[in-house]
Amino acid sequence: MLLRLVLSVAAGLSLWLAFPGHDLWWMAYLGIGALALATVGVGFWRGFGLGLVAGLAYFVPLLSWTGIFVGSLPWMALSVLEALYIAGIGAVCGFLQRRGVRPLTVALAWVVSELARSTTPFGGFPWGRVAFSQADAPLLAVASVLGTPGVTFVASLVGGLLALVAQLLLTRPSHTGTPGEKGRHGIRLAWQTPTAALAALALLLGPLLIPRPIDGEPLQVIGIQGNVPEMTLEFNAQRRAVLDMHVATTKRAAELVEAGELPEPDLVLWPENSSDIDPLRNADAATVINEALDAVGVPLIVGGVLREPENHVSNASLLYLPGQGVVDRYIKQRPVPFAEYIPYRDFFRLFSDKVDLVARDFAAGDEPGVMSVPVASGDLVLGIAICFEVVVDDLMRENVREGAEVLFVPTNNATFGFTDESEQQLAASRVKAVELARPVVHVSTVGVSGVIQPDGSVVDKTELFTQDIISGSVPRRTDLTLAVQLGPWPERVALIGLVVLLAGAVLRRRNS
């Protein structure tokens, strides 16, 4: 059992190392394979325990940024919750892998586990899915065919096949068997091992043949990373300074355009929380934003916090047009539980008074994140996903189905310090760019920000906690990928497949 525990810890740590900050994307396959090996023949409950160990080794370091300013309790609570879903993978694999590694079972279990934790509880927490570690992997193009769940499936299948190879190599003919039995075992070993290895290699490299189109009418964009005066949880107390820094950076961009050092933009984009002073109700905020708007002379989207509806606030992206002011808005549809609103506040206050740092709950919007933006080449349909929404599959797909030609992810990473959170989020935007075949302009208050092409490449990128400007040309695209057309069906098929395997195993054991 000690060896299985060691394998489980190694599995979780390997998965963590696959993500930005370490960027060892291939470690994800080793981690998945290690957990698959650890759970062979252990049964449901021991599999659950081994999966829980792997999950803790995975999520405690991966989500360390959640405790930077609010302490270890929220960090540990979230990590344990997420680890329970990996425990479910261990339980399923322990139950179904009675005699050996079953790569298909492993892959289906990972997809279904990620579906569960992306939707439950309180709408789920899709962060840290295996697919988001694969932004630099050869199999990334699978995203355009089977979506983010498809990338997880293929990565997990590769991991399961590698585990099978390891198991076959470690298995030796029994000294007590007959010569015939030893011979048959040797023959199986001789053909199964290279077959599994070749299958893993084909799954890993085959997606390089899938095209990642980047054609389309060019749109010139500028993103403004205004930064914050001080890196603390109380950055909101500096909200006027934050607004002024975004205004000043925008004016600087206008000067660079005038001097010919930056291309003239069609659209200028500000991040989430760039104006936490409600510009619809505060004349001073409205005045300085209009100064920035006049300086660039093109449509400007501002991330603002609106003091509405009653007793709530709203996380909004506001569209400003020169000479007209605000003409459209998008309200974030999926506020983050325990960050933007507190469910069951009185209950959770029993565990931590940090819940009251969220003085007013954010209200959820009920309109899709698309805007029609008048630009020189014709009205642009822009899809917007604010911060955490970039990892919510159905919202991102909905934007594209509603006609979005370019995607915009305004975000605020100021409360996470110099951690890997911002790079993890940028990687998610890169995966979504390939899945949806759309460029993504990813703009943060403090970084990292980047202009991402539809093939997942980043053409301009900033550093953390710097005042900076990103600029680039992106293609306007309208084609729908197969992943968009299939929608949630890859996950549904995975769920059906796993249920069939589980039901079949139960029936066989009852009849045996």
ZAMARGU-4260 file (C-alpha; in steps of 0.2 Angstrom, whole numbers, plus 5000, padded with zeros to 4 digits):
<rodrens>
0) 5000/5000/5000 | 5015/5012/5003 | 5020/5011/4985 | 5002/5015/4980 | 5002/5030/4991
5) 5019/5036/4984 | 5012/5034/4967 | 4996/5044/4971 | 5006/5059/4978 | 5017/5058/4963
10) 5002/5059/4952 | 4995/5074/4960 | 5012/5083/4960 | 5015/5079/4942 | 4998/5086/4937
15) 5002/5102/4946 | 5019/5103/4937 | 5010/5102/4921 | 5002/5119/4923 | 5009/5137/4920
20) 5022/5141/4933 | 5032/5125/4928 | 5024/5122/4911 | 5029/5104/4910 | 5013/5100/4900
25) 5019/5082/4898 | 5019/5078/4916 | 5000/5078/4916 | 5001/5061/4906 | 5013/5054/4919
30) 5002/5060/4934 | 4986/5053/4926 | 4996/5037/4922 | 5002/5036/4940 | 4985/5037/4948
35) 4979/5024/4935 | 4993/5012/4941 | 4990/5015/4959 | 4972/5011/4959 | 4973/4994/4949
40) 4964/4980/4959 | 4961/4991/4975 | 4942/4992/4975 | 4931/5007/4977 | 4935/5013/4994
45) 4954/5011/4993 | 4953/5019/4976 | 4943/5034/4984 | 4957/5036/4997 | 4971/5035/4984
50) 4962/5048/4973 | 4960/5059/4988 | 4978/5059/4991 | 4982/5063/4973 | 4969/5077/4973
55) 4977/5085/4988 | 4994/5084/4980 | 4987/5092/4964 | 4976/5106/4971 | 4984/5112/4987
60) 4999/5119/4977 | 4990/5123/4961 | 4977/5134/4971 | 4989/5142/4983 | 4985/5159/4975
65) 4968/5158/4983 | 4975/5161/5001 | 4987/5175/4997 | 4977/5189/5006 | 4963/5179/5014
70) 4973/5166/5024 | 4974/5147/5023 | 4956/5142/5027 | 4948/5146/5011 | 4963/5139/5001
75) 4962/5123/5011 | 4943/5121/5010 | 4943/5124/4991 | 4958/5112/4988 | 4949/5098/4998
80) 4933/5101/4989 | 4942/5099/4972 | 4952/5084/4978 | 4936/5075/4982 | 4932/5075/4963
85) 4949/5067/4960 | 4944/5054/4974 | 4929/5050/4963 | 4941/5046/4949 | 4951/5035/4960
90) 4936/5026/4966 | 4929/5022/4949 | 4946/5016/4943 | 4948/5006/4958 | 4931/4998/4955
95) 4933/4995/4936 | 4952/4991/4935 | 4951/4974/4944 | 4965/4965/4935 | 4974/4979/4925
100) 4975/4997/4918 | 4960/5001/4907 | 4965/5017/4898 | 4947/5020/4891 | 4940/5019/4909
105) 4953/5031/4915 | 4950/5044/4901 | 4931/5043/4904 | 4933/5045/4922 | 4943/5061/4921
110) 4931/5069/4909 | 4916/5065/4920 | 4925/5071/4935 | 4929/5087/4927 | 4911/5089/4921
115) 4905/5086/4939 | 4917/5099/4947 | 4914/5112/4933 | 4895/5112/4938 | 4894/5108/4957
120) 4892/5115/4969 | 4886/5134/4967 | 4889/5132/4948 | 4906/5123/4949 | 4924/5128/4949
125) 4931/5123/4931 | 4949/5130/4936 | 4963/5118/4934 | 4956/5106/4921 | 4969/5095/4913
130) 4965/5103/4896 | 4971/5120/4903 | 4988/5112/4906 | 4990/5108/4887 | 4991/5125/4879
135) 5008/5121/4872 | 5005/5102/4869 | 5004/5095/4852 | 4987/5088/4856 | 4980/5106/4859
140) 4971/5106/4842 | 4959/5092/4848 | 4950/5107/4857 | 4943/5113/4840 | 4935/5096/4837
145) 4930/5090/4854 | 4931/5105/4865 | 4940/5107/4881 | 4933/5090/4888 | 4940/5082/4872
150) 4958/5088/4876 | 4956/5081/4894 | 4950/5065/4886 | 4964/5063/4874 | 4977/5068/4887
155) 4970/5056/4900 | 4969/5042/4887 | 4988/5045/4883 | 4991/5044/4902 | 4981/5028/4903
160) 4991/5020/4889 | 5007/5025/4897 | 5001/5017/4913 | 4997/5001/4903 | 5014/5001/4895
165) 5022/5002/4912 | 5011/4988/4919 | 5015/4977/4905 | 5034/4980/4906 | 5033/4977/4925
170) 5024/4961/4923 | 5034/4945/4922 | 5029/4927/4918 | 5026/4918/4934 | 5039/4905/4939
175) 5026/4893/4944 | 5017/4893/4928 | 5018/4880/4914 | 5030/4883/4900 | 5015/4886/4888
180) 5007/4899/4900 | 5024/4908/4901 | 5025/4907/4882 | 5008/4914/4879 | 5011/4928/4892
185) 5027/4933/4883 | 5018/4934/4866 | 5005/4945/4874 | 5018/4956/4881 | 5028/4957/4865
190) 5013/4964/4855 | 5003/4973/4868 | 5017/4984/4874 | 5022/4992/4858 | 5004/4993/4852
195) 5000/5004/4868 | 5015/5014/4866 | 5012/5018/4848 | 4994/5022/4852 | 4999/5035/4865
200) 5011/5042/4852 | 4998/5043/4839 | 4986/5052/4851 | 4999/5064/4856 | 5006/5069/4839
205) 4991/5065/4827 | 4982/5082/4832 | 4996/5091/4824 | 4988/5087/4807 | 4972/5096/4813
210) 4972/5114/4805 | 4971/5129/4816 | 4965/5143/4804 | 4970/5161/4808 | 4963/5170/4792
215) 4950/5184/4793 | 4948/5202/4791 | 4961/5211/4802 | 4955/5221/4817 | 4968/5232/4826
220) 4966/5232/4845 | 4975/5240/4860 | 4973/5233/4878 | 4977/5244/4893 | 4985/5237/4908
225) 4985/5252/4920 | 4991/5242/4935 | 4987/5247/4953 | 4997/5258/4965 | 4999/5244/4979
230) 4998/5226/4978 | 4985/5222/4992 | 4968/5215/4995 | 4963/5233/4998 | 4966/5238/4980
235) 4948/5243/4979 | 4951/5257/4992 | 4963/5264/4979 | 4950/5264/4965 | 4952/5282/4960
240) 4970/5279/4958 | 4967/5263/4948 | 4955/5273/4936 | 4968/5287/4934 | 4981/5275/4930
245) 4971/5267/4916 | 4966/5284/4909 | 4985/5290/4909 | 4990/5273/4900 | 4976/5276/4887
250) 4982/5294/4884 | 5000/5287/4883 | 4994/5274/4870 | 4986/5289/4860 | 5002/5298/4860
255) 5011/5283/4853 | 4999/5281/4840 | 5000/5299/4835 | 5019/5297/4834 | 5018/5282/4823
260) 5025/5270/4836 | 5009/5260/4838 | 4996/5256/4824 | 4980/5265/4824 | 4968/5255/4834
265) 4950/5250/4829 | 4945/5247/4847 | 4953/5250/4864 | 4950/5238/4879 | 4951/5241/4897
270) 4951/5226/4910 | 4939/5221/4924 | 4939/5233/4939 | 4947/5247/4929 | 4934/5259/4935
275) 4927/5253/4952 | 4919/5270/4954 | 4903/5269/4945 | 4905/5280/4930 | 4886/5281/4927
280) 4883/5289/4944 | 4900/5298/4947 | 4903/5313/4937 | 4921/5314/4940 | 4924/5296/4934
285) 4914/5299/4919 | 4924/5315/4915 | 4941/5306/4915 | 4935/5291/4905 | 4928/5303/4892
290) 4945/5311/4892 | 4953/5295/4888 | 4939/5291/4875 | 4943/5308/4866 | 4961/5304/4866
295) 4960/5288/4857 | 4945/5293/4846 | 4938/5275/4844 | 4926/5264/4853 | 4932/5260/4871
300) 4926/5246/4883 | 4928/5250/4901 | 4927/5237/4915 | 4916/5245/4929 | 4907/5241/4945
305) 4890/5248/4944 | 4880/5251/4960 | 4865/5242/4955 | 4853/5234/4957 | 4847/5239/4974
310) 4858/5232/4988 | 4869/5224/4975 | 4883/5228/4963 | 4886/5223/4945 | 4902/5218/4936
315) 4901/5226/4920 | 4909/5230/4903 | 4903/5246/4896 | 4905/5251/4878 | 4909/5270/4875
320) 4908/5278/4858 | 4916/5295/4854 | 4904/5309/4856 | 4890/5297/4863 | 4897/5290/4879
325) 4890/5273/4886 | 4879/5265/4873 | 4879/5246/4878 | 4884/5235/4893 | 4887/5217/4897
330) 4884/5211/4915 | 4894/5196/4921 | 4883/5181/4921 | 4893/5170/4933 | 4899/5180/4948
335) 4911/5169/4958 | 4905/5161/4974 | 4914/5167/4989 | 4923/5180/4979 | 4909/5191/4972
340) 4895/5184/4982 | 4893/5174/4997 | 4880/5160/4997 | 4873/5156/5014 | 4882/5170/5022
345) 4877/5167/5040 | 4882/5149/5039 | 4899/5152/5032 | 4902/5166/5044 | 4903/5153/5057
350) 4919/5147/5049 | 4927/5164/5044 | 4923/5182/5046 | 4932/5184/5029 | 4915/5182/5021
355) 4911/5200/5026 | 4925/5206/5015 | 4912/5205/5001 | 4901/5219/5008 | 4888/5218/4994
360) 4884/5203/4983 | 4887/5205/4964 | 4871/5202/4954 | 4871/5190/4939 | 4868/5197/4922
365) 4855/5188/4911 | 4860/5193/4894 | 4874/5185/4882 | 4891/5193/4882 | 4890/5200/4865
370) 4891/5218/4859 | 4890/5226/4842 | 4904/5238/4841 | 4905/5250/4826 | 4922/5250/4819
375) 4929/5257/4802 | 4928/5240/4793 | 4909/5238/4799 | 4900/5233/4814 | 4911/5220/4825
380) 4902/5207/4835 | 4913/5206/4851 | 4911/5192/4863 | 4915/5196/4881 | 4918/5184/4896
385) 4923/5193/4912 | 4938/5185/4921 | 4932/5168/4928 | 4920/5166/4914 | 4933/5161/4902
390) 4934/5144/4909 | 4915/5142/4908 | 4912/5131/4892 | 4894/5135/4889 | 4896/5154/4891
395) 4911/5155/4879 | 4901/5144/4866 | 4886/5154/4868 | 4896/5170/4863 | 4902/5162/4847
400) 4885/5155/4843 | 4878/5173/4845 | 4890/5178/4831 | 4906/5184/4841 | 4920/5187/4828
405) 4933/5191/4842 | 4933/5187/4860 | 4938/5199/4874 | 4942/5193/4892 | 4944/5207/4904
410) 4951/5202/4921 | 4958/5208/4937 | 4972/5198/4945 | 4977/5211/4958 | 4972/5201/4973
415) 4983/5186/4969 | 5000/5194/4970 | 5015/5187/4961 | 5008/5169/4959 | 5004/5158/4944
420) 4985/5162/4944 | 4987/5175/4930 | 4997/5163/4919 | 4985/5149/4922 | 4971/5160/4916
425) 4980/5166/4901 | 4983/5147/4897 | 4964/5144/4898 | 4961/5159/4886 | 4974/5151/4874
430) 4964/5134/4874 | 4948/5143/4872 | 4955/5152/4857 | 4959/5136/4848 | 4942/5127/4854
435) 4932/5142/4847 | 4944/5147/4832 | 4943/5165/4838 | 4956/5177/4843 | 4956/5182/4862
440) 4961/5199/4868 | 4965/5195/4887 | 4968/5211/4897 | 4971/5212/4915 | 4973/5226/4927
445) 4990/5221/4933 | 4995/5207/4920 | 4998/5196/4913 | 4989/5202/4897 | 4991/5196/4880
450) 4984/5196/4862 | 4980/5178/4857 | 4978/5172/4840 | 4965/5158/4835 | 4979/5145/4834
455) 4983/5149/4853 | 4999/5158/4850 | 5002/5174/4860 | 5008/5189/4849 | 5010/5202/4863
460) 5011/5199/4882 | 5015/5209/4897 | 5023/5205/4914 | 5014/5205/4931 | 5012/5222/4940
465) 5018/5233/4926 | 5009/5248/4918 | 5009/5243/4900 | 5000/5242/4883 | 4996/5227/4872
470) 4994/5230/4853 | 4990/5218/4839 | 4980/5214/4824 | 4968/5199/4826 | 4957/5191/4812
475) 4938/5193/4813 | 4931/5175/4811 | 4914/5168/4809 | 4916/5149/4805 | 4910/5137/4819
480) 4922/5123/4824 | 4915/5106/4826 | 4917/5108/4845 | 4905/5123/4845 | 4893/5113/4835
485) 4894/5098/4846 | 4892/5109/4862 | 4890/5098/4877 | 4889/5081/4868 | 4907/5075/4871
490) 4904/5076/4890 | 4887/5068/4888 | 4894/5054/4878 | 4908/5052/4891 | 4895/5051/4905
495) 4885/5038/4896 | 4900/5028/4892 | 4906/5028/4910 | 4888/5023/4917 | 4888/5009/4905
500) 4905/5002/4911 | 4899/5004/4929 | 4883/4996/4926 | 4891/4982/4916 | 4903/4979/4930
505) 4890/4978/4944 | 4879/4966/4934 | 4894/4954/4930 | 4898/4954/4949 | 4881/4950/4954
510) 4880/4936/4942 | 4896/4929/4946
</rodrens>
